[in-house]
Amino acid sequence: MTTPPPTPRSPEHEERYRALRTVATIIRVLAFIVAIVGGVAVVIGAINAMTSTGGAVGAGVLILVGGFLYVAVVALFLFAYAEIIRLVIAVEDNTRTTAEAVAGRGGQLP
């Protein structure tokens, strides 16, 4: 038994949930910005801590490690949130496609 080829996506498909797709893209861009700007800020803060406290390297290293961990976690959560939005849209699309396929066969199960 062969399966039919996938149907091409209609323009209507791409129009659904445009606002959610835009929000997911904005969150993804924000995650990149947080990662880059946060990383630079952590390095500057660590250098500043090392020079202003009379050469206390331990404080600078602590700020460096802790800051990078914090920035990484925040960026990771933003990336995950954007992907969750995209996942929900994909699940809805697959559910709709399945419902249309079942309805097209008259609702009869194989």
Order of alpha helices (4+ residues) and beta strands (2+ residues): alpha-alpha-alpha
